[in-house]
Amino acid sequence: MSFYKEAAEEDECCYLRRYGQIYDKTLEESVADLIEKVIATTERIRKILGESPAREAWENFASGYIHSGLYCHRYRWKEVVPEYF
């Protein structure tokens, strides 16, 4: 979630820039790779947990984590999607 902030500040030490350097990929390719990995991991977690109380707990945690990042001023999401703030 911090990529926009890091990119806007031209932070050379962010995960995606390092990923791109290691795998010889552009930032756009690195973002696409990471998105694919997050989706695949989420699907794998959901499959493993099935329809269980653990799955519900995980979904609640994931949702809360995402929402806390969206409303944390540090990540500067208001600059990306101002219509939501």
N, C-alpha and C positions, 0 to 999 in steps of 0.2 A: 504493500500500500504506500510505501514511502518513495517509490520510484519517481513520481512526478516532482516531488520536492527535491530529490537528489538531482534529477535531470535539470530542473530549473536553476538550481544552484551550481550546476556543472561539477557535481561531486564525482571525482574519479574513483572513489573507493566503494561505490555502491555495488550490490550483489550482481545486478544485471550487466553492468559494465565489465566486472571481473569475469562473469560467465561468458560474455562475448569474446573477451580476450583469450580465455582458455580454449573455447571451442571455435574460435575464428568466425564469429557471427556478428552481424550488425545488431544494434539495439533493438530494432524492430523484430529481427529473427529471435533474439533472446527473449523478448516479451512474449512472442508467439509460443516459443518452447515452454516457457514458464506457465503460461495459461493452459497449455495442453497437459502439463504435468499436474497442475492443481486440479483440473477437471478429472483426470484419470485417478488421482489419489482420492479425491472425494467420492467418486463412484466405487472405488475399491473399499473404502471405509464403510460406505452405506451397504454394500453387498455383504461384507463380513459381519456387520452388526445386525443386519436384517431388520425386522420390525420388533425391536426390543426396547426396554427402558434405557439400555446403554445407548442405543441409537438416538432416542429422544434427547438424552443428556448431551450427546455429541452435537446434535443439530442445534440445541440451545446455546451451547458453548460457541460453536462456529458463528452463529448468527450474532451473538453478543460481541464476539471478537471483531467481526466485520463492522458492526455498527459503532463500536467504540473507536475504531480507526477512522470511520467516516466523519465523526464529529470531533475528532482531535484536531485542533487548529494547526498542530505541528505538520500534518500531512498536506495541508493547503488544498483540500478538496473543493473548497468554495471557489477557488480560481478555475477549477476544471468543470464543475457542474453547479454554477451559482443558482440555478433554478431550484435546487433542492435545499437551499439554505436561506 
